[in-house]
Amino acid sequence: MINVQNLVKSFGEQMVLSDVSFEVKDQEIFALLGPSGAGKTTIINILTQQLDPDSGIVEVDATPKELGLMFDQGGLYPNLSCLDNLNLYARIYEIPLSNVGVILKSVGLSDSAKKRVTTLSRGMTQRLALARAILCKPKLLILDEPTSALDPGTARGICKLLQHIREQGTTIFLTTHNMDEALKLCDRVALLNNGKIVTQGAPIDLCEQHNAMRTVPDLEAVFLELTGVEL
């Protein structure tokens, strides 16, 4: 679904990505893990053609209409209600308006359908942004820190929803600095630090390779061992 080889990107004299290579297989959940400033969002911007790479190969097997995107800013209209936001995007994508209620329920916002975005909490806004991203039932779903503002219970619900979306045939690519979440959710991960991938593979395999299975698998311990950086 995604093929990235030897990706390089700099802004002026600052090298942001250096020789980054990874692949995302069809219908898997793949995560880029790393601290703020590691280069995760820059990779997303290149995958979605908002930035051009300096060099390297970037291939995405999904058309714009087959792509669901969720960014930190959400792409929402703040003065519209949750329902009106999704109705607007449903018309753009030519999706039956009857689907909107189902999507709002799936992210736990049925009772807030008529609330304006400006009145929502950060976590509720995050859930509405996810609802907008999955409205078109995308072939590829790209998420930038999808649970960063959510309480643990809501985050678990979102992860369960993402697993269900994958089971319906969607490939999911996400960024996060939540190692425990990635361990439980993802088929494969790549650990990114200072614009370079330090290792990648199945989360459990990485923990076993780097002796981070003391009591439970610990991806954060793997990252610390390889980079010296605490998350």
N, C-alpha and C positions, 0 to 999 in steps of 0.2 A: 504493500500500500504506500509506504514511504521509503525512498532510497536516498540517503545522503552520504556522499563520499568526498573526503578531503576538503570540507567546507572551511573557507577562510573569510573573515569579515573584520574590518577595522574601521574606526571613525577617526580620521586624521592620523595622528601618530599612535593612537591607542588601539592595540590589537584586542579585539573582543572575542573572536572565535579563531582557534588555531587547529587546522587539520582534523576537523570533527567528522567522524564517520559512524553511521548507524543505519539499521533497517528496521522498519515496523511491518510485521506480517499482517496479512488479512485477518480481521476479526480477533485481534489480540488487544490487550490493554498494556500500553508501553508508557513508561514515565521517564522524564529527565529529572534527576534529583540533584539539588545543589543549593547553596546559600544565595541570598540576594546578591546580584552583580556577577553571578557565574556565567551568564550568557544565555539563560533559558528563554527569556522573552525575545531576545534577538533571533534565536532559532525559529521560534514561532512566527515572528514577523517575516522571516525569509520563506518559510513554508507556505505562508499565505500571500506571498508576493507583495507584501508591503515594503520590503527591503530587497535589494539585489545583493547577492553575494559578490565578494571580490573575486573568488575563484572556487572551483569545486563543482560537483554534480548534485543537483537537488531535483528529485522526481517525486511527484505526488499523484497517485492514481485516483483522482476524484475531481470532478468538474466543480465550479463555484456553486452550482445548485445542489451538489451532493455533499457539500461541506457545511458542518455546523461549527460555529466558533463561539467561544466564551472567553472574553477578556476581562481584566479587572474592572474596567469602566462599564462593562455590561452591554453597551449599545442600546440602552433604554431611554425612553422619553420621560423625563422626571415629572412632568405635569400631567401625564396621562395615568389612568389606573392600570393595575396589573392586567385586567381583562382587555382594556383598550390597546395596551401595548402589544399583546399577543394577537389580538384581532387584526391590527395593522400589519404585522408580519405575516399572518396567515393569508391576507389578501395579496401581499407581495409575492408569496410563494405559491399562490393559488391553491391553498389548503382549505378544506371545509372548516367553517367556523365552529362546527360541532366538536372538532378535535381539541379546541382550546381548553374547554372545561376539563377534559381528560388529562391534558398536560399539566394544568394548574393543580389538579388533585395529586398527580404523581410526585410533585415537588412540595406538597403540603401547603399550598396557598389558596385552596378553595374558599376558605373563610375570609380571605383578604382580597378577593377578586376585584372589588370595587374601590380599594384603597389606592390613592395616588402613590407613585414611586417615592415622592419626597417625604412621605410619612412612614416609609418602611424602615426597619432596622437594617444594619449592614448585612446581617445573615439572610434576611428575607429578600433583600435586593440581589444577593448572590444566587439565591434559589430561583428568582425570576429570570435572571440572566441565563441560568442553565435551561430553564423552560424554553426561553427564546431559541437557544442553540439547538435543542432537540425537536423543535416544532416541525421541522421538515423531514424528520426521520432520516438523518444524514447517513451516508455511506462511511464518512470519516468525521469524527468528532474531535476537535482540538480545544483543549481546556487549559487556561493559564491559572494555576493555583485555585482549583474549583472549590475547595473547602476552607480557604484561608481565614474566613471571617465567621465560621460556623461553630456553634457549640458542639461538643463531642457526640451527643445524640443525633443532632441534625446531620452532622458529617457522616455518621454511620449510615443514616438513611440515604444520603446522596450516593455513597459508595455502593450500597445495595442497588440503587437505581441504575448506576453506571454498569454494574454487572449484568443487570437485566437487559439494558440496551445492547450490550455486547452479544448477549445470547440471541438477540433478534437480528444479528448480522452486522452491527456497526463496529468499525475499528476505532479505538480510542487512544489518542495521544495526549498526554497531559504533562504539565510541569508541577513540581511541588518541592517543598523542603521538609515535608512531613514523612520521615522515613518509615514510621510504624504503619501509616496509612498505605504507603507504597508496597510495603511487605505483604499486607493482607489483600490488596486490590489487584496488583499488577502481575502479568505473566512474565514480563522482562523489564529491566530498568537499566539506565545508563547514569553513572555518577559523574557529574560535571563540576569542574572547579577551575576558576580562572580561564574559562574559554576552552578547556581541554577535557575530553572524556578520559577519566582515569581507569575505569573498568566498566563492564556491562555484562548482563546475563540475567538468568532467573534469580530472584532475590534470595531464595533459600540456598542456591548454589554458591552465590557470592558470600553468604554468611558462613557456609561450611568451608569454603576455600580460605577464608581469613579468620577462622577460629572465633567467629562471633555468635556461637551457639551455646554460650555458657549455661543459661537457663532457658532462654527463648531466643529465637533469631533476632539479631540486632544490626540493622543496616547502618544505623548511626555510628556504631563502633567500627564498622568497615570503613565508612567515610573518614572517620577520625584517623584510623590507622594509615590510610592511603594518602591523606592530604595534610594531616595535622590541624584540620579545621573542625571546630565544634559547631554543630547546628542548633 
